[in-house]
Amino acid sequence: MARIILIFGAISGVITILGILATFLLPNAHGSVWLGYLIMLVALSAILVGVRQYRDQELGGVIRFWPALGVGLGIALVATLAYVLIWEVYMAITHYTFMDNYVASQLAAKKAAGVTGAAYDAFARQMEAMKVQYRNPLFRMLYAAIEIAPVGFVVALVSAALLRFPRFLPAKQRVAAA
């Protein structure tokens, strides 16, 4: 079980971070929260595949809800840790400029939307406070984990609920040679 958790968790974490890093190359895609969560959802589908593999290969095609949820949450935890670790590596490689660039883009978007005066100043103060918080590695890692962990929890829950039925994505039967 641990092997499956590690393999599928690592696959999910790597797919997530590669997908999100790829959005940096697309114009106007980086700021899309929906695209980021779609990438996470696709990557975390490895939870369904991992729980299915555990059910079919280790347990003979039958798994109860709680063990399935445990495997799914284990995969989600490994994916979350991989995401946080790879994000920290990315931050170090880019000399921690992400938040400066993010704040600048958010402020520019507010100006482009016509926000001025006290409303703009309040938003700028809020962004500056966020930038200060983001310099703290514990805050930054917790923030990154909170981005992906709830998605992993939901996917693990749905996977456990579906895969407890042996007829849902059953193992392929091998035909014996005659």
KOLFI-400848 format. One record per atom (N, C-alpha, C): y, x, z. Coordinates in pm, whole numbers, padded with zeros to 5 digits, always signed. Atoms other than C-alpha are relative to their C-alpha. Example, Ala and Ser with C-alpha at 12.3 -4.5 7.8 and 13.67 -1.06 7.14 Angstrom:
BEGIN
-00119+00089+00000-00450+01230+00780+00120+00090+00000-00119-00082-00006-00106+01367+00714+00109-00077+00073
//
This chain:
BEGIN
-00119+00083+00000+00000+00000+00000+00126+00088+00000-00117-00087-00008+00244+00281+00087+00031+00063-00136-00019-00061+00133+00190+00440-00254+00069-00098-00094-00060+00103+00085+00276+00116-00433+00146-00023+00040-00136+00020-00049+00584+00066-00214+00091+00114-00047-00082-00114+00040+00710+00417-00285+00024+00006-00150-00012-00008+00146+00641+00410-00658+00094-00108-00053-00080+00108+00055+00790+00068-00730+00140-00003+00061-00134-00011-00059+01078+00119-00488+00083+00105-00069-00072-00108+00071+01171+00446-00657+00036-00043-00142-00028+00050+00136+01142+00288-01003+00118-00096+00003-00107+00098-00012+01365+00002-00895+00134+00066+00031-00123-00069-00036+01622+00231-00735+00059+00079-00116-00047-00081+00114+01643+00460-01037+00052-00091-00112-00047+00092+00104+01671+00169-01283+00135-00060+00039-00127+00058-00047+01947+00016-01072+00114+00097-00019-00111-00094+00007+02157+00327-01050+00027+00042-00144-00023-00035+00140+02104+00421-01417+00073-00113-00073-00068+00114+00062+02207+00072-01523+00146-00008+00041-00138+00007-00047+02518+00079-01309+00080+00118-00052-00071-00115+00057+02609+00429-01421+00027-00020-00149-00020+00028+00142+02567+00313-01781+00121-00090-00021-00117+00087+00015+02836+00051-01718+00130+00080-00002-00120-00083+00005+03083+00336-01672+00033+00037-00145-00021-00035+00141+03038+00406-02044+00048-00118-00084-00041+00119+00074+03107+00048-02150+00143-00037+00035-00137+00040-00032+03470-00058-02181+00004-00134+00074-00021+00120-00081+03568-00316-01918-00126-00053+00067+00123+00049-00063+03207-00349-01795-00010+00046+00144+00017-00055-00133+03241-00134-01485+00051-00094+00109-00055+00089-00100+03453-00390-01302-00074-00132+00012+00072+00128+00000+03206-00671-01369-00103-00005+00113+00093+00018-00112+03040-00773-01044-00128-00066-00049+00117+00072+00050+02810-01008-01232-00095+00091-00076+00085-00093+00073+02683-00733-01460-00073+00092+00098+00063-00085-00100+02616-00511-01159-00116-00069+00069+00109+00072-00065+02411-00778-00986-00112-00037-00096+00105+00025+00100+02227-00863-01308-00086+00125-00016+00075-00125+00009+02129-00496-01337-00091+00016+00121+00081-00010-00122+02009-00498-00976-00118-00097-00005+00106+00100+00007+01810-00817-01034-00110+00043-00096+00100-00048+00097+01639-00675-01341-00079+00116+00060+00068-00116-00058+01562-00348-01162-00090-00041+00116+00080+00042-00115+01438-00526-00851-00116-00092-00038+00120+00072+00044+01191-00721-01061-00124+00088+00017+00111-00090-00033+00979-00414-00987-00070-00046+00128+00062+00055-00121+00916-00591-00655-00113-00094-00039+00103+00094+00047+00727-00870-00835-00118+00076-00058+00107-00078+00063+00529-00616-01037-00079+00077+00105+00068-00077-00105+00451-00403-00731-00087-00087+00089+00079+00092-00085+00337-00697-00516-00119-00052-00079+00112+00047+00084+00127-00825-00806-00107+00108-00012+00097-00109+00010-00035-00485-00850-00076+00016+00130+00067-00011-00130-00110-00466-00479-00100-00115+00018+00089+00116-00012-00255-00818-00484-00124+00015-00086+00110-00003+00094-00471-00760-00789-00090+00121+00015+00081-00122-00006-00584-00399-00741-00055+00030+00138+00043-00035-00136-00606-00366-00365-00069-00115+00073+00050+00115-00075-00683-00719-00249-00087-00095-00082+00090+00082+00080-00897-00856-00529+00061-00126-00058-00064+00114+00065-00639-01101-00665+00051-00108+00093-00045+00101-00095-00552-01289-00346+00086+00068+00107-00087-00053-00105-00263-01226-00107+00068-00117+00070-00071+00102-00078-00105-01430+00170+00149+00029-00005-00145-00011+00009+00268-01488+00196+00056+00119+00080-00061-00103-00085+00347-01253+00487-00032+00142-00045+00025-00134+00054+00164-00947+00353+00075+00026-00131-00074-00015+00125+00323-01008+00012+00147+00026+00028-00141-00021-00037+00665-01033+00174+00019+00140+00057-00010-00135-00056+00598-00712+00366+00004+00107-00108+00001-00097+00111+00514-00520+00049+00131-00011-00078-00125+00021+00073+00814-00673-00129+00120+00058+00073-00111-00055-00078+01051-00582+00154-00007+00152+00006+00015-00145+00002+00907-00231+00162+00054+00060-00130-00051-00045+00130+00980-00190-00209+00152-00012-00003-00145+00020-00004+01329-00334-00157+00068+00106+00086-00057-00103-00087+01392-00089+00128+00006+00135-00070+00001-00127+00074+01288+00211-00081+00103-00003-00112-00100+00012+00107+01502+00083-00371+00141+00012+00057-00131-00009-00064+01798+00044-00136+00031+00143+00040-00022-00139-00040+01755+00394+00004+00024+00089-00123-00019-00077+00123+01722+00536-00348+00139-00025-00058-00132+00036+00052+02035+00351-00458+00110+00070+00080-00101-00062-00087+02235+00477-00160+00002+00151-00021+00008-00145+00019+02112+00834-00204+00057+00042-00135-00048-00036+00132+02178+00843-00577+00150-00027-00011-00144+00026+00001+02521+00685-00523+00076+00113+00069-00065-00112-00070+02608+00960-00274+00000+00125-00087+00006-00115+00092+02495+01223-00525+00106-00018-00109-00101+00028+00102+02709+01058-00793+00141+00023+00056-00132-00018-00061+03006+01052-00555+00033+00148+00014-00023-00144-00016+02965+01423-00481+00026+00068-00134-00015-00060+00133+02929+01514-00849+00139-00030-00058-00131+00041+00053+03248+01323-00934+00114+00030+00098-00101-00044-00099+03435+01476-00638+00064-00118+00072-00043+00115-00079+03465+01139-00462+00124-00068-00058-00117+00061+00065+03718+01007-00715-00020-00148-00032+00029+00138+00036+03550+00669-00758+00101-00097+00060-00086+00098-00065+03759+00483-00502+00146+00015-00045-00136-00018+00052+04086+00637-00624+00015-00072-00134-00002+00065+00132+04005+00520-00977-00011-00152+00012+00019+00144-00020+03888+00179-00854+00129-00066+00049-00124+00055-00055+04204+00120-00650+00109-00002-00108-00101-00005+00107+04425+00231-00940-00024-00111-00102+00029+00104+00098+04247-00009-01176+00029-00139+00058-00027+00129-00063+04274-00298-00929+00150-00026+00010-00145+00015-00008+04645-00235-00874+00060-00027-00139-00047+00023+00137+04701-00216-01251-00032-00143-00045+00038+00136+00038+04513-00544-01296+00092-00103+00067-00092+00091-00070+04734-00714-01035+00136-00001-00068-00130-00008+00069+05049-00586-01207-00006-00071-00134+00015+00064+00130+04918-00700-01545-00006-00152+00012+00008+00144-00024+04853-01043-01394+00134-00057+00047-00133+00047-00038+05217-01059-01291+00024-00008+00149-00018+00003-00145+05171-01015-00916+00106+00103+00037-00108-00089-00042+05484-00865-00761+00040-00029+00144-00060+00025-00131+05675-00840-00436-00097+00014+00115+00078-00007-00123+05513-00910-00102-00150-00015-00025+00143+00019+00030+05184-01026-00253-00061+00129-00052+00049-00127+00055+05147-00702-00449-00005+00106+00110-00003-00099-00108+05248-00492-00147-00115-00021+00098+00111+00029-00092+04992-00668+00075-00132+00043-00061+00123-00040+00068+04720-00613-00184-00011+00153-00004+00000-00147+00005+04820-00246-00218-00037+00059+00137+00036-00046-00136+04796-00201+00162-00149-00021+00026+00143+00030-00017+04455-00367+00162-00086+00101-00077+00074-00098+00081+04334-00137-00116+00007+00140+00062-00014-00131-00064+04470+00170+00064-00089+00008+00124+00087+00002-00118+04288+00069+00384-00147+00013-00041+00137-00010+00050+03967+00026+00184-00030+00143-00044+00017-00138+00045+04017+00370+00030-00022+00094+00119+00016-00082-00120+04051+00524+00377-00139-00023+00060+00133+00031-00053+03736+00346+00499-00109+00065-00085+00101-00050+00092+03543+00459+00191-00019+00151+00010+00015-00145-00020+03604+00824+00280-00104+00030+00106+00101-00017-00104+03373+00776+00578-00139-00018-00062+00131+00011+00066+03017+00851+00453-00088-00112+00057+00082+00108-00057+02854+00606+00696+00045-00136-00052-00052+00126+00055+03081+00324+00582-00041-00013-00147+00031+00001+00143+03025+00418+00217-00149-00031-00023+00144+00023+00017+02645+00426+00257-00038-00143+00042+00026+00137-00043+02641+00098+00449+00049-00099-00106-00057+00086+00104+02863-00060+00184-00092-00003-00123+00092-00006+00115+02628+00059-00093-00129-00076+00031+00125+00070-00038+02322-00070+00097+00020-00151+00001-00027+00144-00006+02485-00409+00151+00014-00061-00139-00009+00050+00137+02540-00439-00224-00138-00040-00053+00131+00020+00063+02169-00419-00313-00103-00068+00091+00104+00051-00092+01970-00516-00001-00018-00151-00006+00023+00145+00007+02035-00893-00014-00072-00044-00127+00069+00034+00125+01923-00906-00377-00148+00034+00013+00139-00039-00023+01607-00717-00283-00073-00096+00091+00061+00096-00092+01542-00958+00003-00037-00129-00073+00026+00125+00073+01571-01263-00224-00114+00018-00099+00106-00024+00097+01348-01109-00492-00135+00015+00073+00123-00014-00077+01089-01013-00227-00049-00136+00049+00035+00133-00048+01096-01366-00085-00059-00086-00112+00048+00079+00114+01053-01531-00425-00134+00055-00049+00125-00062+00045+00783-01282-00526-00116-00037+00093+00105+00034-00096+00586-01347-00207-00039-00147-00013+00029+00143+00013+00616-01723-00251-00082-00028-00126+00071+00025+00126+00494-01708-00612-00138+00066-00005+00124-00076+00015+00225-01442-00586-00108-00038+00101+00105+00046-00092+00044-01608-00297-00096-00095-00070+00089+00083+00081-00099-01835-00565-00074+00091-00098+00076-00091+00086-00381-01642-00736+00013-00030-00149-00012+00035+00142-00324-01831-01062+00135+00038-00058-00129-00045+00051+00034-01706-01088-00014+00146-00041+00019-00134+00057+00019-01399-01314-00134+00061+00044+00130-00053-00044-00355-01351-01259-00034+00133-00067+00046-00127+00057-00522-01018-01316-00078-00029-00127+00074+00018+00124-00661-00978-01664-00146+00031+00027+00144-00019-00016-01035-01017-01668-00051+00093-00109+00060-00092+00099-01223-00735-01835-00125-00063-00055+00119+00053+00066-01479-00844-02086-00104+00111-00004+00107-00100-00002-01807-00664-02036-00057+00016-00141+00058-00028+00132-01948-00495-02344-00145-00048-00002+00135+00056+00008-02266-00663-02460-00099+00099-00053
//
